[in-house]
Every structure is written in C-alpha cells, then in structure tokens.
Amino acid sequence: MDTYYSNGKLLISGEYLVLDGAVSLALPTKFGQSLQVTQTSNVNISWKSYNVEKQCWFTATFDLKKFKIMNCSSVETDAEKVATTLQAILSTAQELNPNFLQNSKGVAVSTSLTFPNKWGLGTSSTLINSIATWAKVNPFELLEKSFGGSGYDIACARYNTPIAYQRNGIDPIITQVDFNPNFKDQLFFVYLNQKQDSKEGIKMYKSLEVDKSSYIEQLNKLTESLIKAKELIEFEKIITKHENVLSQILKIKPVKERLFSNYKGAIKSLGAWGGDFVLVTGKEAYVKEYFSHKNYNTIIAYKNMILD
C-alpha cells in the first residue's frame, strides 16, 4: 500500500490577483487529506472517499483503461459530478504520464480528510497534489489542465512552511518565508458558516474591467510588509488596507463593514470573498465571546490551524 498526504491551505494576501501574478502569502495548514493506493486484481479502480468523521461519503468504480465511470454514489453531494471531475483528473494525469496505471491489474483507492469538507481548506487541491505525486507528474500542470486556478493551494499542499507564491504557468515562483509573528496568540480563524465556490469567485473576478497592474503593485508591497510586520498594530493596519484595496477592485464592502462593524480588532477575508474563513485579531476571550454571540462557533487559534 502506498500513502500520499497533502496539506490544506489558507491564502493570507493577494487573493484574486494571485491569478494575474501578484505575490501572495500562503500558509499550509495542519489539516489535510491522505490518499492510499492498494494494488488489486479487479481490473478496475475502486474509489472510496472518507470525511473527517471517517464516514464514507463517496464511492465509485472506474474502468482501469479509459477511466469510464462504471458506478458511483454519494451521501452528501452529486455523485455523478464528483465522479466526472475525478475521471477528468485521472485521465489528465495519464495524458501527462502515459505509463500511469498501464501495468496495473487494478487498484483500490481511499482518501481521508482531516477537516470538514465545507471548510474550504483544499478538498480539491489536496486530492490533485496527491494524485500528481502518485502519477509522477507536475502537479501544477495537472491542475492547469484539469481543474484550473492559481496553484497556490498546490504549493501549500507540498510545502510545510509559509510561502510567498507567484504564479508562472506550470513553474511558479515559490519562496519559503520566515512568517512567525510574535503576536500569533492574537490571530484566529473564524468560519463564516458557508462554503464559497472558488470557481464562481474566479469567474466574477475575471469579468471585472479594471487595470489590475497598479493593484498588483500595491498588493505586492502589502504582502512584503505583512511578512515583515513585527507588531500587531502594524499587522492590523496592513490587512485593513489590503481589504480596502480589494474592496475597490471587487466593488464589495469588506467583511468587517458588512457583518462585524462594531468588532474592536481587524478582520480580513481569505481566498474568495463571501465565505469560508476570515482572519481576525484580538484577545482570545474577546474573540470567542464576540463571534460565538453572533453564532459563528468555529473559531480556531493560529497555532491550531497553521503548520509550525
């Protein structure tokens, strides 16, 4: 049995404009997804996916040669849609490496998440990265030709430290950075109780008619300042300015202004605006009291979310 593991991700800066080459700060998480492959003699691919509660939420069987979907089922979502996406990833992996699975009689594959699917920490990127490792192909090329996106999530899946990420086709510029703020005990991630569709967010962003080059320059400078920030008050000013810049581009009010206007710390959206996690600053007792009172009960401390 072969086992592959990929880290989850959070994009701290440069969201949306990372697609157009902005330098972004990205952090791999302690949560992720494993993929296990066992050789069989069944002349097919038997696939099972397990959620964080160790419940099997998706099963499928694929023909080993052309990855034709033989059967599929799911207790949580549209099984056919998931199976079709998986079929496309496997087919693309074989296009990139024609030897992938060619000498196998059959395989049983199981995936296991260590975080709830709805959290948006990278159910797709962790899967694509692990399949790429299994198939011995470039994960960024596999992403580009199957699912699409900036690739920062693939980088987080492979790196165990904070990174500065810049898109560059299938050969992105990835730099490990020393981001370990001495005020991280006052950084928390709060789940907004809804999953954001990153594909829809990207589609919306690409439809905007704005000069992105000047904004990219602004965000690059903010990302650099963010990585170097030594004091919490400096960090808060930077993320607030970052929110305001993105607000100008997207024509959407920052999340603090929309939902938490009386909050005494700073709040920053992460990734696609409108869902998943936000980064908040403040003392632990105040953070938990404020957001719990508003029925946002998934509150995770920086030390419990981000890889050391």
LUMVEX-232516 format. One record per residue (C-alpha): residue in one letter; residue number from 0; chain; x, y, z. Coordinates in steps of 0.25 Angstrom, whole numbers, plus 5000, padded with zeros to 4 digits. Layout:
// residues N
{resn = A, resi = NUM, chain = A, u = X, v = Y, w = Z};
...
This chain:
// residues 308
{resn = M, resi = 0, chain = A, u = 5000, v = 5000, w = 5000};
{resn = D, resi = 1, chain = A, u = 5005, v = 5014, w = 4996};
{resn = T, resi = 2, chain = A, u = 5001, v = 5026, w = 5004};
{resn = Y, resi = 3, chain = A, u = 5001, v = 5041, w = 5000};
{resn = Y, resi = 4, chain = A, u = 4998, v = 5053, w = 5008};
{resn = S, resi = 5, chain = A, u = 4995, v = 5067, w = 5005};
{resn = N, resi = 6, chain = A, u = 4994, v = 5079, w = 5013};
{resn = G, resi = 7, chain = A, u = 4982, v = 5089, w = 5013};
{resn = K, resi = 8, chain = A, u = 4983, v = 5103, w = 5011};
{resn = L, resi = 9, chain = A, u = 4980, v = 5118, w = 5014};
{resn = L, resi = 10, chain = A, u = 4983, v = 5130, w = 5005};
{resn = I, resi = 11, chain = A, u = 4986, v = 5141, w = 5014};
{resn = S, resi = 12, chain = A, u = 4989, v = 5152, w = 5004};
{resn = G, resi = 13, chain = A, u = 4988, v = 5155, w = 4989};
{resn = E, resi = 14, chain = A, u = 4974, v = 5148, w = 4987};
{resn = Y, resi = 15, chain = A, u = 4968, v = 5148, w = 4973};
{resn = L, resi = 16, chain = A, u = 4981, v = 5156, w = 4968};
{resn = V, resi = 17, chain = A, u = 4989, v = 5144, w = 4970};
{resn = L, resi = 18, chain = A, u = 4983, v = 5139, w = 4957};
{resn = D, resi = 19, chain = A, u = 4990, v = 5150, w = 4950};
{resn = G, resi = 20, chain = A, u = 5003, v = 5149, w = 4956};
{resn = A, resi = 21, chain = A, u = 5002, v = 5156, w = 4969};
{resn = V, resi = 22, chain = A, u = 5012, v = 5151, w = 4980};
{resn = S, resi = 23, chain = A, u = 5003, v = 5145, w = 4991};
{resn = L, resi = 24, chain = A, u = 5006, v = 5140, w = 5005};
{resn = A, resi = 25, chain = A, u = 5000, v = 5126, w = 5007};
{resn = L, resi = 26, chain = A, u = 5000, v = 5117, w = 5019};
{resn = P, resi = 27, chain = A, u = 4999, v = 5102, w = 5019};
{resn = T, resi = 28, chain = A, u = 4990, v = 5096, w = 5030};
{resn = K, resi = 29, chain = A, u = 4991, v = 5085, w = 5040};
{resn = F, resi = 30, chain = A, u = 4979, v = 5079, w = 5033};
{resn = G, resi = 31, chain = A, u = 4979, v = 5072, w = 5020};
{resn = Q, resi = 32, chain = A, u = 4976, v = 5059, w = 5012};
{resn = S, resi = 33, chain = A, u = 4982, v = 5046, w = 5011};
{resn = L, resi = 34, chain = A, u = 4981, v = 5037, w = 4999};
{resn = Q, resi = 35, chain = A, u = 4984, v = 5022, w = 5000};
{resn = V, resi = 36, chain = A, u = 4986, v = 5012, w = 4988};
{resn = T, resi = 37, chain = A, u = 4986, v = 4997, w = 4989};
{resn = Q, resi = 38, chain = A, u = 4988, v = 4988, w = 4977};
{resn = T, resi = 39, chain = A, u = 4977, v = 4978, w = 4974};
{resn = S, resi = 40, chain = A, u = 4974, v = 4968, w = 4963};
{resn = N, resi = 41, chain = A, u = 4960, v = 4974, w = 4960};
{resn = V, resi = 42, chain = A, u = 4963, v = 4981, w = 4946};
{resn = N, resi = 43, chain = A, u = 4957, v = 4994, w = 4951};
{resn = I, resi = 44, chain = A, u = 4959, v = 5005, w = 4960};
{resn = S, resi = 45, chain = A, u = 4951, v = 5004, w = 4973};
{resn = W, resi = 46, chain = A, u = 4950, v = 5018, w = 4980};
{resn = K, resi = 47, chain = A, u = 4945, v = 5022, w = 4994};
{resn = S, resi = 48, chain = A, u = 4945, v = 5036, w = 5000};
{resn = Y, resi = 49, chain = A, u = 4944, v = 5038, w = 5015};
{resn = N, resi = 50, chain = A, u = 4941, v = 5050, w = 5022};
{resn = V, resi = 51, chain = A, u = 4947, v = 5055, w = 5036};
{resn = E, resi = 52, chain = A, u = 4937, v = 5047, w = 5043};
{resn = K, resi = 53, chain = A, u = 4942, v = 5034, w = 5036};
{resn = Q, resi = 54, chain = A, u = 4929, v = 5032, w = 5029};
{resn = C, resi = 55, chain = A, u = 4930, v = 5028, w = 5014};
{resn = W, resi = 56, chain = A, u = 4923, v = 5040, w = 5007};
{resn = F, resi = 57, chain = A, u = 4926, v = 5036, w = 4992};
{resn = T, resi = 58, chain = A, u = 4929, v = 5023, w = 4985};
{resn = A, resi = 59, chain = A, u = 4932, v = 5020, w = 4970};
{resn = T, resi = 60, chain = A, u = 4937, v = 5009, w = 4961};
{resn = F, resi = 61, chain = A, u = 4945, v = 5013, w = 4948};
{resn = D, resi = 62, chain = A, u = 4950, v = 5005, w = 4937};
{resn = L, resi = 63, chain = A, u = 4965, v = 5004, w = 4938};
{resn = K, resi = 64, chain = A, u = 4968, v = 5006, w = 4923};
{resn = K, resi = 65, chain = A, u = 4959, v = 5018, w = 4920};
{resn = F, resi = 66, chain = A, u = 4954, v = 5022, w = 4933};
{resn = K, resi = 67, chain = A, u = 4940, v = 5020, w = 4929};
{resn = I, resi = 68, chain = A, u = 4930, v = 5022, w = 4941};
{resn = M, resi = 69, chain = A, u = 4924, v = 5009, w = 4944};
{resn = N, resi = 70, chain = A, u = 4916, v = 5013, w = 4956};
{resn = C, resi = 71, chain = A, u = 4917, v = 5024, w = 4967};
{resn = S, resi = 72, chain = A, u = 4909, v = 5028, w = 4979};
{resn = S, resi = 73, chain = A, u = 4909, v = 5039, w = 4990};
{resn = V, resi = 74, chain = A, u = 4902, v = 5042, w = 5003};
{resn = E, resi = 75, chain = A, u = 4906, v = 5057, w = 5002};
{resn = T, resi = 76, chain = A, u = 4906, v = 5062, w = 4988};
{resn = D, resi = 77, chain = A, u = 4904, v = 5060, w = 4973};
{resn = A, resi = 78, chain = A, u = 4912, v = 5047, w = 4971};
{resn = E, resi = 79, chain = A, u = 4912, v = 5048, w = 4956};
{resn = K, resi = 80, chain = A, u = 4918, v = 5062, w = 4957};
{resn = V, resi = 81, chain = A, u = 4929, v = 5057, w = 4967};
{resn = A, resi = 82, chain = A, u = 4932, v = 5044, w = 4958};
{resn = T, resi = 83, chain = A, u = 4933, v = 5053, w = 4945};
{resn = T, resi = 84, chain = A, u = 4943, v = 5062, w = 4952};
{resn = L, resi = 85, chain = A, u = 4951, v = 5051, w = 4957};
{resn = Q, resi = 86, chain = A, u = 4951, v = 5044, w = 4944};
{resn = A, resi = 87, chain = A, u = 4956, v = 5057, w = 4937};
{resn = I, resi = 88, chain = A, u = 4967, v = 5058, w = 4947};
{resn = L, resi = 89, chain = A, u = 4971, v = 5043, w = 4945};
{resn = S, resi = 90, chain = A, u = 4971, v = 5044, w = 4930};
{resn = T, resi = 91, chain = A, u = 4979, v = 5057, w = 4930};
{resn = A, resi = 92, chain = A, u = 4989, v = 5050, w = 4939};
{resn = Q, resi = 93, chain = A, u = 4991, v = 5039, w = 4929};
{resn = E, resi = 94, chain = A, u = 4992, v = 5048, w = 4918};
{resn = L, resi = 95, chain = A, u = 5004, v = 5055, w = 4925};
{resn = N, resi = 96, chain = A, u = 5010, v = 5041, w = 4928};
{resn = P, resi = 97, chain = A, u = 5005, v = 5030, w = 4919};
{resn = N, resi = 98, chain = A, u = 5011, v = 5020, w = 4928};
{resn = F, resi = 99, chain = A, u = 5002, v = 5023, w = 4939};
{resn = L, resi = 100, chain = A, u = 4994, v = 5011, w = 4943};
{resn = Q, resi = 101, chain = A, u = 4997, v = 5004, w = 4930};
{resn = N, resi = 102, chain = A, u = 5004, v = 4992, w = 4937};
{resn = S, resi = 103, chain = A, u = 4994, v = 4991, w = 4948};
{resn = K, resi = 104, chain = A, u = 4983, v = 4980, w = 4949};
{resn = G, resi = 105, chain = A, u = 4975, v = 4988, w = 4958};
{resn = V, resi = 106, chain = A, u = 4975, v = 4998, w = 4969};
{resn = A, resi = 107, chain = A, u = 4967, v = 5001, w = 4982};
{resn = V, resi = 108, chain = A, u = 4968, v = 5016, w = 4985};
{resn = S, resi = 109, chain = A, u = 4963, v = 5022, w = 4998};
{resn = T, resi = 110, chain = A, u = 4964, v = 5037, w = 5002};
{resn = S, resi = 111, chain = A, u = 4962, v = 5043, w = 5016};
{resn = L, resi = 112, chain = A, u = 4960, v = 5057, w = 5020};
{resn = T, resi = 113, chain = A, u = 4965, v = 5062, w = 5034};
{resn = F, resi = 114, chain = A, u = 4955, v = 5075, w = 5033};
{resn = P, resi = 115, chain = A, u = 4941, v = 5076, w = 5029};
{resn = N, resi = 116, chain = A, u = 4938, v = 5077, w = 5014};
{resn = K, resi = 117, chain = A, u = 4931, v = 5091, w = 5016};
{resn = W, resi = 118, chain = A, u = 4943, v = 5098, w = 5022};
{resn = G, resi = 119, chain = A, u = 4949, v = 5101, w = 5008};
{resn = L, resi = 120, chain = A, u = 4963, v = 5097, w = 5012};
{resn = G, resi = 121, chain = A, u = 4966, v = 5090, w = 4999};
{resn = T, resi = 122, chain = A, u = 4958, v = 5077, w = 4997};
{resn = S, resi = 123, chain = A, u = 4961, v = 5078, w = 4982};
{resn = S, resi = 124, chain = A, u = 4976, v = 5083, w = 4983};
{resn = T, resi = 125, chain = A, u = 4980, v = 5073, w = 4993};
{resn = L, resi = 126, chain = A, u = 4974, v = 5062, w = 4984};
{resn = I, resi = 127, chain = A, u = 4981, v = 5067, w = 4971};
{resn = N, resi = 128, chain = A, u = 4994, v = 5068, w = 4978};
{resn = S, resi = 129, chain = A, u = 4994, v = 5054, w = 4983};
{resn = I, resi = 130, chain = A, u = 4989, v = 5049, w = 4970};
{resn = A, resi = 131, chain = A, u = 5000, v = 5056, w = 4963};
{resn = T, resi = 132, chain = A, u = 5010, v = 5050, w = 4973};
{resn = W, resi = 133, chain = A, u = 5005, v = 5036, w = 4971};
{resn = A, resi = 134, chain = A, u = 5005, v = 5038, w = 4956};
{resn = K, resi = 135, chain = A, u = 5019, v = 5045, w = 4956};
{resn = V, resi = 136, chain = A, u = 5014, v = 5057, w = 4948};
{resn = N, resi = 137, chain = A, u = 5016, v = 5072, w = 4950};
{resn = P, resi = 138, chain = A, u = 5004, v = 5076, w = 4960};
{resn = F, resi = 139, chain = A, u = 5003, v = 5090, w = 4955};
{resn = E, resi = 140, chain = A, u = 5002, v = 5085, w = 4940};
{resn = L, resi = 141, chain = A, u = 4991, v = 5075, w = 4945};
{resn = L, resi = 142, chain = A, u = 4984, v = 5086, w = 4952};
{resn = E, resi = 143, chain = A, u = 4985, v = 5095, w = 4940};
{resn = K, resi = 144, chain = A, u = 4979, v = 5084, w = 4930};
{resn = S, resi = 145, chain = A, u = 4968, v = 5079, w = 4939};
{resn = F, resi = 146, chain = A, u = 4963, v = 5088, w = 4950};
{resn = G, resi = 147, chain = A, u = 4969, v = 5101, w = 4948};
{resn = G, resi = 148, chain = A, u = 4973, v = 5112, w = 4958};
{resn = S, resi = 149, chain = A, u = 4985, v = 5120, w = 4962};
{resn = G, resi = 150, chain = A, u = 4993, v = 5108, w = 4968};
{resn = Y, resi = 151, chain = A, u = 4996, v = 5114, w = 4982};
{resn = D, resi = 152, chain = A, u = 4988, v = 5103, w = 4988};
{resn = I, resi = 153, chain = A, u = 4996, v = 5092, w = 4981};
{resn = A, resi = 154, chain = A, u = 5009, v = 5099, w = 4987};
{resn = C, resi = 155, chain = A, u = 5003, v = 5099, w = 5001};
{resn = A, resi = 156, chain = A, u = 5000, v = 5084, w = 4999};
{resn = R, resi = 157, chain = A, u = 5015, v = 5081, w = 4996};
{resn = Y, resi = 158, chain = A, u = 5022, v = 5091, w = 5006};
{resn = N, resi = 159, chain = A, u = 5022, v = 5091, w = 5021};
{resn = T, resi = 160, chain = A, u = 5025, v = 5105, w = 5023};
{resn = P, resi = 161, chain = A, u = 5019, v = 5119, w = 5020};
{resn = I, resi = 162, chain = A, u = 5022, v = 5123, w = 5005};
{resn = A, resi = 163, chain = A, u = 5022, v = 5135, w = 4996};
{resn = Y, resi = 164, chain = A, u = 5015, v = 5130, w = 4984};
{resn = Q, resi = 165, chain = A, u = 5015, v = 5136, w = 4970};
{resn = R, resi = 166, chain = A, u = 5008, v = 5129, w = 4958};
{resn = N, resi = 167, chain = A, u = 5017, v = 5126, w = 4946};
{resn = G, resi = 168, chain = A, u = 5010, v = 5116, w = 4937};
{resn = I, resi = 169, chain = A, u = 5013, v = 5102, w = 4942};
{resn = D, resi = 170, chain = A, u = 5026, v = 5106, w = 4948};
{resn = P, resi = 171, chain = A, u = 5022, v = 5116, w = 4959};
{resn = I, resi = 172, chain = A, u = 5032, v = 5124, w = 4967};
{resn = I, resi = 173, chain = A, u = 5031, v = 5119, w = 4982};
{resn = T, resi = 174, chain = A, u = 5039, v = 5125, w = 4993};
{resn = Q, resi = 175, chain = A, u = 5039, v = 5120, w = 5007};
{resn = V, resi = 176, chain = A, u = 5038, v = 5131, w = 5016};
{resn = D, resi = 177, chain = A, u = 5040, v = 5134, w = 5031};
{resn = F, resi = 178, chain = A, u = 5026, v = 5137, w = 5035};
{resn = N, resi = 179, chain = A, u = 5025, v = 5134, w = 5050};
{resn = P, resi = 180, chain = A, u = 5019, v = 5146, w = 5057};
{resn = N, resi = 181, chain = A, u = 5021, v = 5148, w = 5072};
{resn = F, resi = 182, chain = A, u = 5007, v = 5152, w = 5073};
{resn = K, resi = 183, chain = A, u = 5001, v = 5140, w = 5067};
{resn = D, resi = 184, chain = A, u = 4994, v = 5137, w = 5080};
{resn = Q, resi = 185, chain = A, u = 4985, v = 5148, w = 5076};
{resn = L, resi = 186, chain = A, u = 4982, v = 5143, w = 5062};
{resn = F, resi = 187, chain = A, u = 4969, v = 5134, w = 5060};
{resn = F, resi = 188, chain = A, u = 4962, v = 5128, w = 5048};
{resn = V, resi = 189, chain = A, u = 4947, v = 5129, w = 5048};
{resn = Y, resi = 190, chain = A, u = 4938, v = 5120, w = 5039};
{resn = L, resi = 191, chain = A, u = 4926, v = 5129, w = 5033};
{resn = N, resi = 192, chain = A, u = 4917, v = 5117, w = 5033};
{resn = Q, resi = 193, chain = A, u = 4916, v = 5116, w = 5018};
{resn = K, resi = 194, chain = A, u = 4925, v = 5110, w = 5007};
{resn = Q, resi = 195, chain = A, u = 4930, v = 5119, w = 4996};
{resn = D, resi = 196, chain = A, u = 4930, v = 5114, w = 4982};
{resn = S, resi = 197, chain = A, u = 4944, v = 5118, w = 4977};
{resn = K, resi = 198, chain = A, u = 4941, v = 5115, w = 4963};
{resn = E, resi = 199, chain = A, u = 4930, v = 5125, w = 4963};
{resn = G, resi = 200, chain = A, u = 4939, v = 5135, w = 4970};
{resn = I, resi = 201, chain = A, u = 4949, v = 5134, w = 4960};
{resn = K, resi = 202, chain = A, u = 4939, v = 5135, w = 4949};
{resn = M, resi = 203, chain = A, u = 4934, v = 5148, w = 4955};
{resn = Y, resi = 204, chain = A, u = 4948, v = 5154, w = 4957};
{resn = K, resi = 205, chain = A, u = 4951, v = 5151, w = 4942};
{resn = S, resi = 206, chain = A, u = 4939, v = 5158, w = 4938};
{resn = L, resi = 207, chain = A, u = 4944, v = 5171, w = 4944};
{resn = E, resi = 208, chain = A, u = 4949, v = 5182, w = 4935};
{resn = V, resi = 209, chain = A, u = 4959, v = 5189, w = 4943};
{resn = D, resi = 210, chain = A, u = 4974, v = 5192, w = 4941};
{resn = K, resi = 211, chain = A, u = 4980, v = 5181, w = 4950};
{resn = S, resi = 212, chain = A, u = 4994, v = 5184, w = 4949};
{resn = S, resi = 213, chain = A, u = 4994, v = 5196, w = 4958};
{resn = Y, resi = 214, chain = A, u = 4987, v = 5188, w = 4968};
{resn = I, resi = 215, chain = A, u = 4996, v = 5176, w = 4967};
{resn = E, resi = 216, chain = A, u = 5008, v = 5186, w = 4971};
{resn = Q, resi = 217, chain = A, u = 5000, v = 5191, w = 4983};
{resn = L, resi = 218, chain = A, u = 4997, v = 5177, w = 4988};
{resn = N, resi = 219, chain = A, u = 5012, v = 5172, w = 4986};
{resn = K, resi = 220, chain = A, u = 5016, v = 5183, w = 4995};
{resn = L, resi = 221, chain = A, u = 5006, v = 5180, w = 5005};
{resn = T, resi = 222, chain = A, u = 5010, v = 5165, w = 5005};
{resn = E, resi = 223, chain = A, u = 5024, v = 5169, w = 5007};
{resn = S, resi = 224, chain = A, u = 5020, v = 5178, w = 5019};
{resn = L, resi = 225, chain = A, u = 5011, v = 5167, w = 5024};
{resn = I, resi = 226, chain = A, u = 5022, v = 5157, w = 5025};
{resn = K, resi = 227, chain = A, u = 5032, v = 5167, w = 5032};
{resn = A, resi = 228, chain = A, u = 5021, v = 5172, w = 5042};
{resn = K, resi = 229, chain = A, u = 5027, v = 5172, w = 5056};
{resn = E, resi = 230, chain = A, u = 5015, v = 5178, w = 5064};
{resn = L, resi = 231, chain = A, u = 5001, v = 5174, w = 5064};
{resn = I, resi = 232, chain = A, u = 4996, v = 5189, w = 5062};
{resn = E, resi = 233, chain = A, u = 5005, v = 5189, w = 5049};
{resn = F, resi = 234, chain = A, u = 4999, v = 5176, w = 5044};
{resn = E, resi = 235, chain = A, u = 4985, v = 5181, w = 5046};
{resn = K, resi = 236, chain = A, u = 4987, v = 5193, w = 5038};
{resn = I, resi = 237, chain = A, u = 4993, v = 5185, w = 5027};
{resn = I, resi = 238, chain = A, u = 4982, v = 5175, w = 5026};
{resn = T, resi = 239, chain = A, u = 4971, v = 5186, w = 5027};
{resn = K, resi = 240, chain = A, u = 4978, v = 5194, w = 5016};
{resn = H, resi = 241, chain = A, u = 4978, v = 5181, w = 5008};
{resn = E, resi = 242, chain = A, u = 4963, v = 5179, w = 5010};
{resn = N, resi = 243, chain = A, u = 4961, v = 5193, w = 5005};
{resn = V, resi = 244, chain = A, u = 4969, v = 5191, w = 4992};
{resn = L, resi = 245, chain = A, u = 4961, v = 5178, w = 4989};
{resn = S, resi = 246, chain = A, u = 4948, v = 5185, w = 4992};
{resn = Q, resi = 247, chain = A, u = 4951, v = 5195, w = 4981};
{resn = I, resi = 248, chain = A, u = 4954, v = 5185, w = 4971};
{resn = L, resi = 249, chain = A, u = 4943, v = 5175, w = 4974};
{resn = K, resi = 250, chain = A, u = 4932, v = 5186, w = 4977};
{resn = I, resi = 251, chain = A, u = 4929, v = 5179, w = 4990};
{resn = K, resi = 252, chain = A, u = 4929, v = 5184, w = 5004};
{resn = P, resi = 253, chain = A, u = 4940, v = 5178, w = 5013};
{resn = V, resi = 254, chain = A, u = 4934, v = 5167, w = 5022};
{resn = K, resi = 255, chain = A, u = 4936, v = 5175, w = 5035};
{resn = E, resi = 256, chain = A, u = 4928, v = 5186, w = 5029};
{resn = R, resi = 257, chain = A, u = 4917, v = 5177, w = 5025};
{resn = L, resi = 258, chain = A, u = 4916, v = 5167, w = 5037};
{resn = F, resi = 259, chain = A, u = 4924, v = 5172, w = 5048};
{resn = S, resi = 260, chain = A, u = 4925, v = 5187, w = 5048};
{resn = N, resi = 261, chain = A, u = 4926, v = 5188, w = 5064};
{resn = Y, resi = 262, chain = A, u = 4937, v = 5178, w = 5065};
{resn = K, resi = 263, chain = A, u = 4949, v = 5184, w = 5072};
{resn = G, resi = 264, chain = A, u = 4960, v = 5177, w = 5065};
{resn = A, resi = 265, chain = A, u = 4964, v = 5175, w = 5050};
{resn = I, resi = 266, chain = A, u = 4957, v = 5165, w = 5041};
{resn = K, resi = 267, chain = A, u = 4962, v = 5160, w = 5027};
{resn = S, resi = 268, chain = A, u = 4955, v = 5151, w = 5017};
{resn = L, resi = 269, chain = A, u = 4963, v = 5139, w = 5012};
{resn = G, resi = 270, chain = A, u = 4962, v = 5134, w = 4998};
{resn = A, resi = 271, chain = A, u = 4949, v = 5136, w = 4991};
{resn = W, resi = 272, chain = A, u = 4941, v = 5147, w = 4998};
{resn = G, resi = 273, chain = A, u = 4928, v = 5143, w = 5004};
{resn = G, resi = 274, chain = A, u = 4930, v = 5130, w = 5011};
{resn = D, resi = 275, chain = A, u = 4940, v = 5120, w = 5017};
{resn = F, resi = 276, chain = A, u = 4949, v = 5126, w = 5028};
{resn = V, resi = 277, chain = A, u = 4953, v = 5140, w = 5032};
{resn = L, resi = 278, chain = A, u = 4966, v = 5144, w = 5039};
{resn = V, resi = 279, chain = A, u = 4963, v = 5152, w = 5052};
{resn = T, resi = 280, chain = A, u = 4971, v = 5159, w = 5062};
{resn = G, resi = 281, chain = A, u = 4969, v = 5161, w = 5077};
{resn = K, resi = 282, chain = A, u = 4970, v = 5155, w = 5091};
{resn = E, resi = 283, chain = A, u = 4965, v = 5140, w = 5091};
{resn = A, resi = 284, chain = A, u = 4954, v = 5143, w = 5101};
{resn = Y, resi = 285, chain = A, u = 4948, v = 5155, w = 5094};
{resn = V, resi = 286, chain = A, u = 4949, v = 5148, w = 5080};
{resn = K, resi = 287, chain = A, u = 4942, v = 5135, w = 5085};
{resn = E, resi = 288, chain = A, u = 4931, v = 5144, w = 5092};
{resn = Y, resi = 289, chain = A, u = 4928, v = 5153, w = 5081};
{resn = F, resi = 290, chain = A, u = 4927, v = 5143, w = 5070};
{resn = S, resi = 291, chain = A, u = 4920, v = 5132, w = 5078};
{resn = H, resi = 292, chain = A, u = 4910, v = 5142, w = 5082};
{resn = K, resi = 293, chain = A, u = 4907, v = 5144, w = 5067};
{resn = N, resi = 294, chain = A, u = 4906, v = 5129, w = 5065};
{resn = Y, resi = 295, chain = A, u = 4920, v = 5127, w = 5058};
{resn = N, resi = 296, chain = A, u = 4925, v = 5116, w = 5066};
{resn = T, resi = 297, chain = A, u = 4936, v = 5110, w = 5058};
{resn = I, resi = 298, chain = A, u = 4948, v = 5119, w = 5064};
{resn = I, resi = 299, chain = A, u = 4962, v = 5113, w = 5062};
{resn = A, resi = 300, chain = A, u = 4975, v = 5119, w = 5068};
{resn = Y, resi = 301, chain = A, u = 4986, v = 5121, w = 5059};
{resn = K, resi = 302, chain = A, u = 4995, v = 5111, w = 5066};
{resn = N, resi = 303, chain = A, u = 4984, v = 5100, w = 5064};
{resn = M, resi = 304, chain = A, u = 4982, v = 5103, w = 5049};
{resn = I, resi = 305, chain = A, u = 4995, v = 5106, w = 5043};
{resn = L, resi = 306, chain = A, u = 5007, v = 5097, w = 5041};
{resn = D, resi = 307, chain = A, u = 5019, v = 5101, w = 5051};
